[in-house]
């Protein structure tokens, strides 16, 4: 943990104030060094008051994602969030994680970007990632799974994401198979899972997540207004992105642990309870092929089981799903 992270931790632990002398004693550095780091935190956007009676206190926070702050908020996790980095801008957070994965970095590292120049969704689609308006991040995982089982990770991620958004905002999100989070039938978040694997073993999985958090209605591109929304639009208020990110990472860590422990069935049950796809008539576009039918359930690996219009039960592992009216 960096010195700044330790100072933030102490300030959050003591909301009524902590003196420079106490901080210097805790961190084993001089009071002048404490003052210097406090000034650096102020430049980063923290409003930190100082008084002879109360010491240092956080009285205001920046609308920004800071790695030290996220690590302090998150605390100890099993895997996800053991290391966090924040970029002001990058092409795509998945690209950054891919390089780290090839370099042999341990699983659990999280990369956030305040904006992306080439953010992407499933099927090569562009993902709009305006600065400081959402959460755009990717996670490196190295699960002990067979390649065909990695759909479990998309299911678990959607379940965790839905639960965290509901917990933090009070909204009632639904899951659309395989990777979308909907509110009122409109997309508010998406998941992109990319993997590198051998025939029978996963080398690594990149879990990319994009969430429209504080976009206003007039900031959505015209072509997306009918199908997309944001948490701010739906809740009517500005959401703390740092706090939401923390809640989401905890939920993802919890559900990743469940998958690694072989508890996918329990995750799948929660998924089905909150899924807008199960029980609906859908059309699945897979390349040039269209399949119509009724979505019945998930199989043991997280694939969608579709009862086709001809009565056959088909296993769907990918494609573009449209809910029929």
C-alpha positions as CSV (number, residue, x, y, z in Angstrom):
1,X,0.0,0.0,0.0
2,X,1.4,3.4,-0.9
3,X,1.8,6.3,1.5
4,X,-1.2,8.1,0.0
5,X,-3.3,5.0,0.3
6,X,-2.3,4.7,4.0
7,X,-3.2,8.3,4.6
8,X,-6.6,7.9,2.9
9,X,-7.2,4.8,4.9
10,X,-6.5,6.6,8.2
11,X,-8.7,9.6,7.2
12,X,-11.6,7.2,6.3
13,X,-11.1,5.3,9.5
14,X,-11.2,8.5,11.5
15,X,-13.9,10.7,9.9
16,X,-13.8,13.2,12.8
17,X,-10.2,13.9,12.2
18,X,-6.7,12.7,12.7
19,X,-3.7,14.8,13.6
20,X,-0.5,15.1,11.6
21,X,1.4,13.8,14.6
22,X,-0.8,10.7,14.7
23,X,-0.4,10.1,11.0
24,X,3.4,10.6,11.2
25,X,3.6,8.1,14.1
26,X,1.4,5.5,12.2
27,X,3.3,5.8,8.9
28,X,6.8,6.3,10.5
29,X,7.5,9.4,8.4
30,X,7.9,13.1,9.3
31,X,5.0,15.5,9.8
32,X,6.5,17.5,6.9
33,X,6.2,14.4,4.7
34,X,2.5,14.0,5.8
35,X,1.8,17.6,4.9
36,X,3.4,17.1,1.5
37,X,1.3,14.1,0.7
38,X,-1.9,15.8,2.0
39,X,-1.1,18.6,-0.5
40,X,-0.7,16.0,-3.3
41,X,-4.1,14.5,-2.4
42,X,-5.6,18.0,-2.5
43,X,-4.2,18.5,-6.0
44,X,-5.8,15.2,-7.0
45,X,-9.2,16.7,-6.0
46,X,-9.7,15.7,-2.3
47,X,-11.0,18.5,-0.1
48,X,-9.1,17.9,3.1
49,X,-9.6,20.4,6.0
50,X,-6.9,21.0,8.6
51,X,-7.5,22.4,12.1
52,X,-5.6,22.5,15.4
53,X,-8.5,20.8,17.2
54,X,-9.6,18.1,14.7
55,X,-6.5,17.5,12.6
56,X,-7.0,16.4,9.0
57,X,-10.5,15.5,7.7
58,X,-11.9,14.6,4.3
59,X,-14.8,17.0,3.6
60,X,-15.1,16.5,-0.1
61,X,-14.0,14.0,-2.8
62,X,-13.2,14.3,-6.5
63,X,-15.3,13.0,-9.3
64,X,-12.4,10.9,-10.4
65,X,-11.1,7.3,-10.1
66,X,-7.9,7.1,-8.2
67,X,-6.1,3.8,-7.7
68,X,-5.1,4.4,-4.1
69,X,-8.6,5.5,-3.2
70,X,-10.2,2.5,-4.8
71,X,-7.8,0.1,-3.0
72,X,-8.6,1.7,0.3
73,X,-12.3,1.6,-0.3
74,X,-12.2,-2.0,-1.4
75,X,-10.1,-3.5,1.4
76,X,-8.9,-7.1,1.2
77,X,-10.4,-9.4,-1.4
78,X,-9.7,-13.0,-2.4
79,X,-8.6,-12.3,-5.9
80,X,-10.2,-9.4,-7.8
81,X,-8.8,-6.0,-6.9
82,X,-5.5,-7.1,-5.4
83,X,-3.9,-4.6,-7.7
84,X,-5.7,-1.6,-9.4
85,X,-4.5,0.9,-12.0
86,X,-6.3,3.9,-13.4
87,X,-5.5,5.4,-16.8
88,X,-6.7,8.9,-17.8
89,X,-7.2,7.5,-21.3
90,X,-6.4,4.3,-23.2
91,X,-7.5,2.6,-26.4
92,X,-9.3,-0.2,-24.5
93,X,-8.8,-1.5,-21.0
94,X,-9.0,-5.0,-22.5
95,X,-5.9,-4.2,-24.6
96,X,-4.0,-3.2,-21.5
97,X,-5.0,-6.4,-19.6
98,X,-4.0,-8.5,-22.6
99,X,-0.5,-7.2,-22.5
100,X,-0.3,-7.8,-18.8
101,X,-1.6,-11.3,-19.3
102,X,1.1,-12.1,-21.9
103,X,3.7,-10.8,-19.5
104,X,2.6,-13.3,-16.9
105,X,1.0,-11.0,-14.4
106,X,-1.0,-12.7,-11.6
107,X,-4.8,-12.8,-11.8
108,X,-6.9,-10.2,-10.1
109,X,-5.4,-7.0,-11.5
110,X,-8.0,-4.4,-12.5
111,X,-7.5,-1.7,-15.1
112,X,-9.8,1.3,-15.2
113,X,-9.8,4.1,-17.8
114,X,-11.5,7.4,-17.4
115,X,-12.1,7.3,-21.1
116,X,-11.3,4.9,-24.0
117,X,-10.6,5.9,-27.6
118,X,-11.4,2.4,-29.0
119,X,-13.7,0.8,-26.4
120,X,-15.4,-2.3,-27.8
121,X,-18.3,-4.5,-27.1
122,X,-19.3,-7.9,-28.3
123,X,-19.3,-8.8,-32.1
124,X,-16.8,-6.0,-32.8
125,X,-19.2,-3.2,-31.9
126,X,-17.9,0.2,-30.7
127,X,-18.5,1.1,-27.1
128,X,-18.9,4.8,-26.4
129,X,-16.7,5.7,-23.3
130,X,-16.9,9.4,-22.5
131,X,-14.6,10.8,-19.8
132,X,-15.7,10.5,-16.2
133,X,-19.2,9.5,-17.2
134,X,-19.0,5.8,-16.6
135,X,-17.0,2.8,-15.4
136,X,-14.8,1.3,-18.1
137,X,-12.6,-1.5,-16.7
138,X,-11.1,-4.9,-17.3
139,X,-10.0,-7.7,-15.0
140,X,-7.4,-10.4,-15.6
141,X,-8.4,-13.9,-14.5
142,X,-6.7,-17.3,-14.7
143,X,-9.4,-19.8,-13.7
144,X,-8.9,-23.5,-13.6
145,X,-11.6,-24.1,-16.1
146,X,-12.0,-25.9,-19.5
147,X,-12.5,-23.5,-22.4
148,X,-16.2,-24.5,-22.8
149,X,-16.8,-23.6,-19.1
150,X,-15.8,-20.0,-19.4
151,X,-19.4,-19.0,-20.2
152,X,-19.8,-19.5,-16.5
153,X,-17.7,-16.4,-15.9
154,X,-20.0,-14.2,-18.1
155,X,-23.0,-15.5,-16.2
156,X,-21.3,-14.9,-12.8
157,X,-20.2,-11.4,-13.9
158,X,-23.7,-10.5,-15.0
159,X,-25.1,-11.8,-11.7
160,X,-22.6,-9.8,-9.6
161,X,-23.0,-6.7,-11.7
162,X,-26.8,-6.7,-11.4
163,X,-26.7,-7.3,-7.7
164,X,-24.2,-4.5,-7.1
165,X,-26.1,-2.0,-9.2
166,X,-29.3,-2.8,-7.3
167,X,-27.5,-2.6,-3.9
168,X,-25.9,0.8,-4.7
169,X,-28.8,2.5,-6.6
170,X,-32.0,0.9,-5.5
171,X,-32.8,0.3,-9.2
172,X,-34.1,-3.1,-10.5
173,X,-31.7,-4.2,-13.3
174,X,-32.4,-7.4,-15.3
175,X,-29.9,-9.6,-17.2
176,X,-30.2,-10.2,-20.9
177,X,-28.3,-13.3,-22.0
178,X,-25.4,-13.5,-22.4
179,X,-23.8,-10.2,-21.4
180,X,-26.2,-7.2,-21.0
181,X,-27.6,-5.5,-18.0
182,X,-31.0,-3.8,-18.7
183,X,-33.1,-1.3,-16.8
184,X,-36.6,-0.8,-18.1
185,X,-35.7,-2.8,-21.2
186,X,-32.7,-0.5,-22.1
187,X,-29.1,-1.4,-21.9
188,X,-27.1,0.2,-19.1
189,X,-24.0,-2.1,-19.0
190,X,-22.3,-4.8,-21.0
191,X,-19.7,-7.5,-20.4
192,X,-17.1,-8.6,-22.9
193,X,-15.3,-11.9,-22.1
194,X,-12.1,-12.7,-24.1
195,X,-9.9,-15.7,-23.5
196,X,-6.7,-17.4,-24.5
197,X,-6.8,-21.1,-24.2
198,X,-5.3,-24.4,-25.2
199,X,-7.4,-27.4,-26.2
200,X,-8.3,-28.4,-22.7
201,X,-7.0,-25.5,-20.5
202,X,-7.6,-21.8,-20.1
203,X,-4.5,-19.7,-20.1
204,X,-6.3,-16.5,-19.1
205,X,-9.6,-14.7,-19.4
206,X,-10.1,-10.9,-19.8
207,X,-13.3,-9.7,-18.3
208,X,-14.2,-6.3,-19.8
209,X,-17.1,-4.3,-18.3
210,X,-18.6,-1.0,-19.4
211,X,-21.3,0.8,-17.4
212,X,-23.1,4.0,-18.4
213,X,-23.2,5.7,-15.0
214,X,-23.6,9.5,-15.1
215,X,-24.5,10.2,-18.8
216,X,-27.3,12.6,-19.3
217,X,-30.0,11.8,-21.9
218,X,-28.6,14.4,-24.3
219,X,-25.2,12.8,-24.1
220,X,-26.4,9.5,-25.6
221,X,-25.9,9.2,-29.4
222,X,-29.1,9.6,-31.3
223,X,-29.0,6.0,-32.6
224,X,-28.8,4.7,-29.0
225,X,-31.5,6.7,-27.2
226,X,-34.2,4.0,-27.8
227,X,-32.0,1.1,-26.6
228,X,-29.6,2.5,-24.0
229,X,-29.8,4.4,-20.8
230,X,-27.6,5.3,-17.8
231,X,-27.9,4.9,-14.0
232,X,-28.2,8.7,-13.6
233,X,-31.1,8.9,-16.1
234,X,-32.9,6.0,-14.4
235,X,-32.3,7.1,-10.8
236,X,-32.6,10.8,-11.3
237,X,-29.3,11.5,-9.4
238,X,-25.6,11.5,-9.8
239,X,-23.9,8.3,-8.7
240,X,-20.5,8.1,-6.9
241,X,-18.5,6.2,-9.5
242,X,-15.8,5.3,-7.0
243,X,-18.3,3.8,-4.5
244,X,-20.1,1.9,-7.2
245,X,-16.8,0.5,-8.5
246,X,-16.0,-0.7,-5.1
247,X,-19.3,-2.5,-4.6
248,X,-19.0,-4.1,-8.0
249,X,-15.5,-5.4,-7.5
250,X,-16.5,-6.9,-4.2
251,X,-19.5,-8.6,-5.8
252,X,-17.3,-9.9,-8.7
253,X,-14.7,-11.2,-6.3
254,X,-17.5,-13.1,-4.4
255,X,-19.0,-14.7,-7.5
256,X,-15.6,-15.5,-9.0
257,X,-14.8,-17.4,-5.8
258,X,-18.1,-19.2,-6.1
259,X,-17.2,-20.3,-9.7
260,X,-13.7,-21.4,-8.6
261,X,-15.3,-23.4,-5.8
262,X,-17.5,-25.3,-8.2
263,X,-20.7,-23.5,-7.1
264,X,-21.9,-22.5,-10.6
265,X,-25.4,-24.0,-10.0
266,X,-26.1,-21.5,-7.2
267,X,-24.9,-18.6,-9.4
268,X,-27.0,-19.9,-12.3
269,X,-30.1,-20.0,-10.0
270,X,-29.7,-16.3,-9.1
271,X,-29.0,-15.5,-12.7
272,X,-32.3,-17.1,-13.9
273,X,-34.3,-15.4,-11.2
274,X,-33.2,-12.0,-12.6
275,X,-33.0,-12.8,-16.3
276,X,-35.1,-11.0,-18.9
277,X,-34.4,-13.7,-21.5
278,X,-35.6,-17.0,-19.8
279,X,-39.1,-17.8,-20.8
280,X,-39.2,-15.4,-23.7
281,X,-39.3,-15.9,-27.4
282,X,-36.1,-14.8,-28.9
283,X,-34.2,-14.6,-32.1
284,X,-30.5,-15.5,-32.0
285,X,-28.2,-14.3,-34.9
286,X,-25.1,-16.5,-35.2
287,X,-23.2,-15.3,-38.2
288,X,-25.5,-15.6,-41.2
289,X,-27.8,-18.0,-39.3
290,X,-30.9,-17.0,-37.4
291,X,-32.5,-19.3,-34.8
292,X,-35.9,-18.6,-33.3
293,X,-37.4,-20.2,-30.3
294,X,-38.1,-20.0,-26.6
295,X,-35.2,-19.5,-24.1
296,X,-35.7,-22.2,-21.5
297,X,-32.7,-22.3,-19.1
298,X,-28.9,-22.5,-18.8
299,X,-27.0,-25.7,-19.0
300,X,-24.2,-26.7,-16.6
301,X,-21.6,-24.6,-18.4
302,X,-23.8,-21.4,-18.8
303,X,-24.9,-21.9,-22.4
304,X,-28.5,-20.9,-23.3
305,X,-30.9,-23.8,-23.9
306,X,-33.3,-22.7,-26.7
307,X,-36.4,-24.7,-27.7
308,X,-36.6,-23.9,-31.4
309,X,-39.8,-23.3,-33.3
310,X,-39.4,-26.8,-34.6
311,X,-39.3,-28.3,-31.1
312,X,-35.6,-29.1,-30.9
313,X,-33.6,-28.1,-27.8
314,X,-30.5,-26.2,-29.1
315,X,-27.5,-25.2,-27.0
316,X,-26.4,-21.6,-27.7
317,X,-22.9,-20.5,-26.6
318,X,-22.8,-17.2,-28.4
319,X,-24.6,-14.8,-30.8
320,X,-26.7,-11.7,-30.8
321,X,-30.0,-12.2,-29.0
322,X,-33.1,-10.2,-29.7
323,X,-36.1,-10.4,-27.4
324,X,-39.3,-10.7,-29.5
325,X,-42.2,-8.5,-28.7
